[in-house]
Amino acid sequence: MPFASMWVTDIHRWEFLVRAVVVYIFLLVLLRCTGKRQVGQMAPFDLVLLLVLSNAVQNSMNGGDNSITGGLILATTLVSLNWIVGWLTYRSKRLEAIIEGRPIFLIHDGKIDHPALASVQMTKHELEAALRAEGCSGPEEVRFAVLENNGRVSVIPYHTK
């Protein structure tokens, strides 16, 4: 009965839950350590990394099981974990800072904070491109530029138009 075997798992159902939780937490920590810029401003190589990374951890989650049931358990577990993390970061500012980070000032009163730029691995060229996207021709026109938690650069110019 090939149809029935699609639903039969090779490992215990609770093991899917444990594997998914371990991999989710590991990836959350790993991606958090790489910095918010990589997640918020994906370059082509960042997208390739995420695709290859997802393939690399697939077998660690499913334990070699290719059943529909196993896939459904893993998908439900991952979506649930994501919802729980979102809810926890909403409820706890401290946990939000740990998981999502805090905004980082890149420009203050027209002066680039080079150590801050280096800490988020952003080049001056990337910063200038973000400024131009916001209608500023250079840092001297900017009161504040902030790298937000989502990877976007918010710009507050000296003179609003």
C-alpha positions in Angstrom: 0.0 0.0 0.0 2.1 2.9 -1.2 -0.5 5.5 -0.5 -0.7 4.6 3.2 3.1 4.7 3.6 3.1 8.4 2.8 1.5 9.1 6.2 3.6 6.7 8.4 6.6 8.3 10.1 9.9 6.6 10.6 10.6 8.3 13.9 8.4 9.1 16.9 6.2 12.2 16.5 7.6 13.9 19.6 11.1 13.6 18.1 10.0 15.9 15.2 9.0 18.5 17.8 12.3 18.3 19.6 14.4 18.3 16.4 12.4 21.3 15.1 12.8 23.3 18.3 16.6 22.6 18.5 17.2 23.6 14.9 14.9 26.7 15.1 16.7 28.0 18.2 20.1 27.2 16.7 19.3 29.1 13.5 17.7 32.0 15.4 21.0 32.4 17.4 23.2 31.9 14.4 21.3 34.4 12.2 21.1 36.9 15.2 24.9 36.7 15.5 25.4 37.6 11.8 23.6 40.9 12.4 20.4 42.6 11.3 21.9 44.0 8.1 22.1 40.5 6.5 18.5 39.8 7.2 17.1 43.2 6.3 19.2 44.0 3.3 19.7 40.7 1.5 22.3 40.6 -1.2 22.2 37.7 -3.7 24.8 35.8 -1.8 22.7 36.2 1.4 19.7 34.6 -0.3 21.8 31.8 -1.6 23.1 31.3 2.0 19.6 31.1 3.4 18.5 28.6 0.7 21.5 26.4 1.2 21.2 26.7 5.0 17.6 25.5 4.8 18.7 22.5 2.8 21.5 21.8 5.2 19.3 21.6 8.3 16.4 19.7 6.7 17.7 16.2 7.5 18.6 17.2 11.1 14.9 18.1 11.5 13.3 15.2 9.7 15.7 12.5 10.7 15.5 10.9 7.3 11.7 10.7 7.4 10.0 11.8 4.2 6.4 11.2 5.2 3.7 13.8 4.8 2.9 13.5 8.5 6.5 14.3 9.5 6.5 17.4 7.2 3.2 18.6 8.6 4.4 18.2 12.2 7.7 20.1 11.4 5.8 22.9 9.6 3.3 23.3 12.4 6.1 23.3 15.0 8.2 25.9 13.1 5.2 28.2 12.6 4.2 27.8 16.2 7.7 28.5 17.4 7.9 31.6 15.3 4.5 32.8 16.7 5.7 32.2 20.2 9.0 34.1 19.7 7.0 37.0 18.2 4.6 37.0 21.1 7.5 36.8 23.7 9.4 39.6 22.0 6.2 41.7 22.0 5.7 41.1 25.8 9.4 41.5 26.9 11.5 44.4 25.8 14.6 42.7 27.2 14.0 39.6 25.1 13.2 41.8 22.1 16.6 43.4 22.5 18.3 40.0 22.6 16.5 38.5 19.7 15.9 41.5 17.4 18.7 43.8 18.6 18.4 47.6 19.0 18.6 50.4 16.4 22.1 51.7 15.8 22.9 55.3 15.0 25.1 55.5 12.0 25.1 59.3 11.5 24.8 62.0 14.1 24.7 65.7 13.2 26.2 65.0 9.8 29.1 62.9 11.0 29.4 59.2 10.2 30.0 57.0 13.2 32.6 54.7 11.6 32.9 52.3 14.6 29.1 51.8 14.4 29.3 51.3 10.6 32.0 48.7 11.1 30.1 46.9 13.9 27.2 46.3 11.5 29.5 45.5 8.6 28.1 48.2 6.4 30.3 50.0 3.9 30.3 53.7 3.4 29.0 53.1 -0.1 26.0 51.2 1.2 25.3 53.9 3.7 25.5 56.6 1.0 23.2 54.6 -1.2 20.6 54.4 1.6 20.9 58.2 2.1 20.3 58.8 -1.6 17.3 56.6 -1.5 16.0 58.9 1.2 16.7 62.0 -0.9 19.9 63.1 0.8 23.1 63.7 -1.2 25.5 63.0 1.6 25.9 62.7 5.4 26.3 66.4 5.8 22.6 66.8 5.1 21.6 64.3 7.8 20.7 65.0 11.4 20.4 61.2 12.2 20.7 58.0 10.3 19.7 54.9 12.1 20.0 51.2 11.2 16.7 49.8 12.4 16.0 46.3 13.7 14.6 45.3 10.4 17.8 46.3 8.5 16.3 49.5 7.0 18.2 52.8 7.3 16.0 55.6 8.6 17.1 59.0 7.7 16.2 62.3 9.5 17.6 65.2 7.4 18.3 68.6 8.8 15.7 70.3 6.6 12.5 68.5 5.8 11.1 69.1 2.4 
